[in-house]
């Protein structure tokens, strides 16, 4: 009797273990089938959202491309019509200035410097010459060569009044 009880307990234990394995397999099978369906459904939804967003971005890009092309054509048209007129007006203005100053020189009153400006200009030339390494009393373009200096030429053109 003792061995029968032992076999009974052993068989009951094996049945319980098989029952637990069957339950675990059922849960895993259920999870695999439901999860796989959910993953596919989720993946399809994400792909559909991505496709919609890509289509919207592509539409926006197409709109910007057409707007850019239109703006470029409008700019070329405006330049094509306005530029010749601007060039003609500029040429006329330059010729008028040449004619006015060639035919009659500017009045001396208009070309004179106010008091204090000449001294400020002289001081600026002296500072520039000092920074360039030239003597401060030099104010002509030929002075560095005459003085034997290899420094950069001083500022100032050697014109009267500079």
Residue pairs with C-beta under 8 A, 6 or more apart in sequence:
113 121
113 161
118 161
121 162
122 162
124 155
125 139
125 154
125 155
125 156
125 162
126 136
128 154
128 155
128 156
129 135
129 136
129 138
129 139
129 154
129 155
129 156
130 136
132 151
132 152
132 153
132 154
132 155
133 149
133 151
133 152
134 143
134 144
134 147
134 149
134 151
134 152
134 153
134 154
135 143
135 147
135 149
138 144
138 147
138 154
139 154
139 156
139 158
139 162
140 154
140 156
140 157
140 158
141 153
141 154
141 156
141 157
141 158
142 158
143 154
143 158
144 150
144 151
144 152
144 153
144 154
156 162
